[in-house]
């Protein structure tokens, strides 16, 4: 059985007097402190945690109370460790910082006002990382990541210029329309959640090496995040559901329907015969440039719903392999046309 000690012993030495090797102190006939034969110590338990490789200290208390360790200086409570069935708490009890060290060197500090500093003892914001790279989402960082690196999985980056912020997804290399995204939003109280108002994405073009495009998105009234603007790999600027600044080239004969949403605001069309040109839907503020190449020459064009100066449409250059350039703008009701120049040699 355990050696039960209820009084002081002489010489300041307390030892077990039986073969069990267990030393126990009791209060009110209940185990208060137990030291087992392996020198594991239990407070509030007769069975301290046993370990083959460590000496242990076990604190045990009813769930309604929990276990607590206080650290005092000159009877002033400075630090408390507290555990119950709900929380595990490390708490400073005075206006002093909580400091974490490794190898006897400070690594992280939490000020009494709540600011957290990593690599600094004087953080001036809620979280300050003083130097080096910060990686969120995966535990492997190559030499080309950003100072803040957010990846849902590890991919080795190309040896291009390191960035201040690098965001990536977990998809495989060159998977089309995948990449990193940053959401911008706020808290909506009626939904009790944070909500995305806009998104910035850098996405890949399949099979294009390092090629990618920039996508800008906004959230509509129904909550769908929809692409509004795109800058393509080659620098083309595209406004989705509106128009795009790019050069469109086509050969056409009798019926030409201009489409600035799909084909852009700089269109080159080579005539292959006499044609009728139908204008896009008139939208206020929109404009575009049309370059008509004469092809074999001597072709004519009928313009649908265009208002020209003095009400007279221009006559096309009749010489073969030349180019006439026209500009159009809309007030929302009509398209107005003007001749930029004619009889150019492309």
NORJO-V82442 format. One record per pair of residues at least 24 apart in sequence whose ideal C-beta (glycine too) atoms are under 7 Angstrom apart, sorted by sequence separation. I is the first residue (numbers start at 1). J is the second residue. D is the distance in whole Angstrom. If there is no record, write none. Layout:
I_J_D ; I_J_D
This chain:
179_203_4 ; 265_289_7 ; 267_291_7 ; 269_293_7 ; 271_295_5 ; 275_299_7 ; 277_301_6 ; 292_316_7 ; 296_320_5 ; 319_343_7 ; 178_203_6 ; 179_204_5 ; 208_233_6 ; 268_293_7 ; 270_295_5 ; 274_299_5 ; 279_304_6 ; 294_319_7 ; 295_320_7 ; 314_339_5 ; 317_342_5 ; 177_203_5 ; 178_204_6 ; 199_225_6 ; 260_286_7 ; 273_299_6 ; 274_300_5 ; 275_301_5 ; 276_302_5 ; 277_303_5 ; 278_304_4 ; 279_305_5 ; 294_320_6 ; 317_343_5 ; 277_304_6 ; 279_306_6 ; 294_321_7 ; 307_334_5 ; 176_204_6 ; 205_233_5 ; 260_288_5 ; 271_299_5 ; 276_304_6 ; 294_322_5 ; 307_335_7 ; 175_204_6 ; 176_205_7 ; 196_225_6 ; 306_335_5 ; 307_336_5 ; 308_337_5 ; 309_338_7 ; 174_204_6 ; 176_206_4 ; 293_323_5 ; 305_335_6 ; 307_337_7 ; 175_206_7 ; 292_323_7 ; 306_337_5 ; 174_206_6 ; 291_323_6 ; 292_324_5 ; 174_207_6 ; 179_212_6 ; 174_208_7 ; 291_325_5 ; 292_326_7 ; 289_325_7 ; 290_326_5 ; 289_327_6 ; 290_328_7 ; 287_327_7 ; 288_328_6 ; 287_328_6 ; 287_329_4 ; 243_286_6 ; 286_330_5 ; 284_330_6 ; 283_330_6 ; 284_331_6 ; 282_330_4 ; 284_332_3 ; 283_332_6 ; 282_332_6 ; 282_333_6 ; 158_210_6 ; 282_334_6 ; 282_335_6 ; 293_346_6 ; 279_335_5
